[in-house]
Amino acid sequence: MQMDEGRYITTGSFRTHYYEVGTGEPVILIHGGGAGADGWSNWMTGSADIFGQRMRAIVPDLVGFGRSDKPDPAAFTYDQDTRNQQLIDFIEALELERVNLIGNSMGGATALGVTMERPDLVANLVLMGSAGYSNTVSPELSTIVNYDFTPEGMRQVVSALTNPDYRASDAQIDYRYQASIDPATREAYAATMAWVRDVGMAYPHDEIAKIKTRTLVVNGKDDKVCPPDFAYGILQLIEDSTGIFLPRCGHWAMIEHPELFARLTLDFLLPSQDTAA
């Protein structure tokens, strides 16, 4: 896919950049928080087009990532409450009444937060390799949090995020590396990861358990960043939840297995209207 410029919309005190593919019922695809992550590299080069064949796929850049604004950390807090509010403001700015949310990793924590704070805005929730359940830091997550802004460091990040058989292309590594070393992005990432180290992204389990929204939990069996135990925990907490665990898959189902992930998720979001006789 040839990269396009996308669009901007005001969300609170800053601008959010986003892409759109397709028409129909809206689904918002939320990227994770690894170095160099954004809507383009996480979604637009993989499964966004597949979602766009049946839905209006909307792909925002979280604040501090991609082409969204990167406020000065000296006067701005890069915490989870800020990302949750960004997405709420984004949905309302687009004048969407109810949306489907799909969140990966930090994007999953954001989708969880919005669903807890504003359940009226969320029709269905999909959590894929989602943060938000535990603050346990694995060696793989530590690689991401302590990224050193070098090409080799980026290769280590991508390796930590994917299954052992996945081979990232040089172009993929270079895109994320170049994105990560933009001065404003680097400052925002450092502030974001400092917050993760100090506070973590886990929500109180009793708050997660209050979610009544129909939920799909997808996790790679080889995910070392948000391992299957986290997904099992979320499934136990959310009453109306379904789980899918993918073999030969790490933290990036939408990149490692884009067609399979999109098909399974679309079947959940747009179930057949046919009924048995």
Phi and psi in degrees as a GROMACS rama.xvg file:
@    title "Ramachandran Plot"
@    xaxis  label "Phi"
@    yaxis  label "Psi"
@TYPE xy
-79.0277  133.483  GLN-2
-67.864  136.172  MET-3
-115.875  174.713  ASP-4
-80.2726  -22.667  GLU-5
72.2637  -161.001  GLY-6
-137.306  166.031  ARG-7
-126.374  148.448  TYR-8
-146.668  147.054  ILE-9
-78.2141  128.825  THR-10
-128.701  102.379  THR-11
65.3793  -123.574  GLY-12
-94.3557  5.20233  SER-13
-143.61  172.277  PHE-14
-99.1304  140.445  ARG-15
-107.957  129.867  THR-16
-92.6632  144.057  HIS-17
-155.235  161.583  TYR-18
-115.552  159.614  TYR-19
-135.47  141.539  GLU-20
-138.797  126.72  VAL-21
85.7536  -177.084  GLY-22
-137.532  166.964  THR-23
113.759  -152.042  GLY-24
-62.6239  131.976  GLU-25
-77.0552  137.444  PRO-26
-131.274  128.558  VAL-27
-102.775  123.625  ILE-28
-102.5  116.984  LEU-29
-112.075  121.679  ILE-30
-75.4398  168.488  HIS-31
-86.4394  -172.026  GLY-32
-111.23  16.5824  GLY-33
-69.2663  161.37  GLY-34
-57.2315  132.043  ALA-35
79.2774  2.1701  GLY-36
-69.7342  147.868  ALA-37
-167.88  177.014  ASP-38
-63.1555  -33.3902  GLY-39
-67.9851  -55.1403  TRP-40
-69.929  -31.5393  SER-41
-86.7418  -29.4317  ASN-42
-126.388  -44.4673  TRP-43
-70.4148  -22.8358  MET-44
-91.8153  1.34678  THR-45
-128.989  -92.1701  GLY-46
-99.9327  -5.18706  SER-47
-58.8741  -40.8857  ALA-48
-61.4784  -35.6756  ASP-49
-68.0635  -44.1535  ILE-50
-61.862  -38.1951  PHE-51
-66.6265  -14.7137  GLY-52
-71.9419  -21.0906  GLN-53
-128.241  -12.0909  ARG-54
-142.431  171.257  MET-55
-88.9228  97.2247  ARG-56
-86.3811  122.883  ALA-57
-119.237  126.69  ILE-58
-125.484  95.4191  VAL-59
-87.0088  158.704  PRO-60
-96.2467  125.454  ASP-61
-62.8407  155.224  LEU-62
-58.1415  132.318  VAL-63
90.6438  -5.67977  GLY-64
-122.759  156.208  PHE-65
57.0677  -131.629  GLY-66
-101.789  1.94161  ARG-67
-67.315  160.988  SER-68
-60.9812  154.009  ASP-69
-129.502  79.4162  LYS-70
-58.3549  152.809  PRO-71
-60.9038  121.311  ASP-72
-58.496  -20.2464  PRO-73
-65.341  -23.4598  ALA-74
-128.601  16.8206  ALA-75
-146.039  139.378  PHE-76
-103.268  117.45  THR-77
-91.3601  69.8928  TYR-78
-115.752  178.653  ASP-79
-69.2248  -34.2995  GLN-80
-58.8359  -37.9759  ASP-81
-65.3657  -43.5188  THR-82
-66.6074  -39.643  ARG-83
-60.6021  -45.4094  ASN-84
-67.2814  -36.2245  GLN-85
-56.4666  -46.1361  GLN-86
-70.6927  -37.2045  LEU-87
-61.1917  -47.1905  ILE-88
-62.025  -37.1609  ASP-89
-63.9668  -47.3195  PHE-90
-60.8062  -44.0542  ILE-91
-70.814  -35.8792  GLU-92
-65.2544  -33.0306  ALA-93
-81.277  -1.14961  LEU-94
58.0565  43.9984  GLU-95
-97.4763  129.484  LEU-96
-78.2401  -48.283  GLU-97
-143.65  139.027  ARG-98
-131.029  164.717  VAL-99
-98.2327  135.076  ASN-100
-113.623  132.189  LEU-101
-124.589  117.688  ILE-102
-126.683  134.5  GLY-103
-107.803  129.088  ASN-104
58.9458  -119.64  SER-105
-59.7521  -32.4712  MET-106
-64.8762  -32.2044  GLY-107
-68.1303  -41.7639  GLY-108
-60.8316  -36.9518  ALA-109
-67.8025  -43.657  THR-110
-62.1197  -41.3485  ALA-111
-60.2661  -46.9777  LEU-112
-61.3882  -43.5663  GLY-113
-63.7236  -41.8263  VAL-114
-64.1137  -36.8722  THR-115
-71.7753  -39.8813  MET-116
-79.9591  -39.5237  GLU-117
-134.028  69.1549  ARG-118
-60.8419  -22.0855  PRO-119
-65.6657  -19.6168  ASP-120
-90.6816  -10.8584  LEU-121
-116.493  117.537  VAL-122
-80.8479  -48.0726  ALA-123
-142.408  150.076  ASN-124
-123.354  131.009  LEU-125
-123.282  123.398  VAL-126
-113.066  121.502  LEU-127
-124.906  112.839  MET-128
54.549  45.9708  GLY-129
-81.3266  138.527  SER-130
-80.3393  172.419  ALA-131
115.319  -13.7249  GLY-132
-96.8729  -39.2782  TYR-133
-142.803  150.473  SER-134
-98.9502  13.0111  ASN-135
-61.8974  131.562  THR-136
-109.151  110.18  VAL-137
-81.8006  166.173  SER-138
-57.5378  -34.754  PRO-139
-67.4837  -42.8836  GLU-140
-66.213  -35.8961  LEU-141
-61.5807  -36.4946  SER-142
-59.1719  -38.9096  THR-143
-74.2357  -46.3264  ILE-144
-63.9533  -34.521  VAL-145
-106.584  29.3293  ASN-146
-51.1483  136.542  TYR-147
-101.772  8.78285  ASP-148
62.5328  38.6868  PHE-149
-122.337  157.916  THR-150
-57.218  -41.7824  PRO-151
-66.2175  -37.3646  GLU-152
-61.1054  -38.1741  GLY-153
-66.7555  -38.9632  MET-154
-61.5234  -38.4158  ARG-155
-66.6309  -38.1175  GLN-156
-61.8058  -49.6051  VAL-157
-63.9797  -38.1571  VAL-158
-62.3826  -39.7093  SER-159
-66.0987  -26.4241  ALA-160
-89.1757  -10.8609  LEU-161
-125.693  167.872  THR-162
-74.8892  160.928  ASN-163
-59.8878  -23.1937  PRO-164
-91.1568  -6.13419  ASP-165
-75.8074  135.63  TYR-166
-122.015  107.156  ARG-167
-72.5589  143.371  ALA-168
-77.246  159.041  SER-169
-60.7049  -37.0398  ASP-170
-64.763  -39.2576  ALA-171
-64.7492  -45.4743  GLN-172
-63.0666  -44.377  ILE-173
-66.2093  -39.5018  ASP-174
-59.3889  -49.1561  TYR-175
-68.2571  -37.5324  ARG-176
-64.0176  -48.5213  TYR-177
-62.2883  -38.38  GLN-178
-64.1018  -37.5965  ALA-179
-70.775  -27.4422  SER-180
-95.1904  0.343946  ILE-181
-55.254  129.633  ASP-182
-54.0242  -45.6835  PRO-183
-68.4306  -38.5  ALA-184
-64.5  -40.9616  THR-185
-61.9373  -44.4009  ARG-186
-63.0437  -42.6761  GLU-187
-65.7244  -40.0851  ALA-188
-65.6551  -43.4709  TYR-189
-59.4493  -40.9264  ALA-190
-68.709  -39.7935  ALA-191
-63.4256  -46.9422  THR-192
-70.2598  -31.0567  MET-193
-62.2914  -41.2151  ALA-194
-64.5415  -42.6699  TRP-195
-60.4042  -44.6996  VAL-196
-61.859  -41.1067  ARG-197
-79.5727  -36.0296  ASP-198
-116.046  -41.2096  VAL-199
84.2303  169.603  GLY-200
-112.132  10.1792  MET-201
-77.1857  137.499  ALA-202
-94.1661  156.12  TYR-203
-57.1648  133.029  PRO-204
-63.4923  -31.2019  HIS-205
-68.9734  -24.5546  ASP-206
-76.2063  -41.69  GLU-207
-59.7541  -39.4622  ILE-208
-65.3386  -15.8937  ALA-209
-79.9974  -10.6193  LYS-210
-65.6978  127.076  ILE-211
-110.211  -2.41748  LYS-212
-68.295  139.44  THR-213
-59.8992  127.151  ARG-214
-133.729  138.797  THR-215
-114.739  127.878  LEU-216
-111.565  117.632  VAL-217
-115.918  134.532  VAL-218
-146.416  141.817  ASN-219
-77.3772  139.573  GLY-220
-66.8007  -22.787  LYS-221
-99.0216  12.6328  ASP-222
-72.1736  117.972  ASP-223
-101.283  -12.0126  LYS-224
-83.1191  -53.05  VAL-225
-123.058  85.5071  CYS-226
-67.457  167.95  PRO-227
-53.7888  -30.3152  PRO-228
-58.2067  -36.2048  ASP-229
-63.874  -43.7612  PHE-230
-64.255  -43.3706  ALA-231
-58.506  -40.7374  TYR-232
-61.8926  -44.1731  GLY-233
-63.1949  -41.11  ILE-234
-60.9888  -37.8905  LEU-235
-68.8666  -31.1188  GLN-236
-81.7683  -39.3857  LEU-237
-93.1707  117.664  ILE-238
-60.7343  -50.6859  GLU-239
-94.0356  66.5932  ASP-240
-130.781  147.948  SER-241
-123.685  141.888  THR-242
-118.131  142.185  GLY-243
-133.17  128.737  ILE-244
-119.17  123.336  PHE-245
-100.887  128.718  LEU-246
-74.144  157.351  PRO-247
51.7655  44.1643  ARG-248
-143.109  132.744  CYS-249
-95.2244  -127.561  GLY-250
-90.1061  -8.1944  HIS-251
-120.51  60.887  TRP-252
-54.9742  -36.5728  ALA-253
-71.5235  -15.3996  MET-254
-107.338  -40.6722  ILE-255
-71.8484  -36.649  GLU-256
-139.983  64.6504  HIS-257
-61.781  -42.7193  PRO-258
-66.5124  -45.5235  GLU-259
-64.125  -46.1186  LEU-260
-60.8978  -45.466  PHE-261
-64.5141  -42.0808  ALA-262
-63.3407  -47.4285  ARG-263
-62.5823  -40.7962  LEU-264
-71.4859  -41.4734  THR-265
-63.8922  -36.9052  LEU-266
-62.1792  -33.0442  ASP-267
-75.362  -43.6562  PHE-268
-74.8229  -34.0532  LEU-269
-124.812  66.5439  LEU-270
-63.3052  150.792  PRO-271
-58.5747  140.785  SER-272
-85.8752  -5.25332  GLN-273
-69.495  142.454  ASP-274
-121.125  149.309  THR-275
-67.9814  145.742  ALA-276
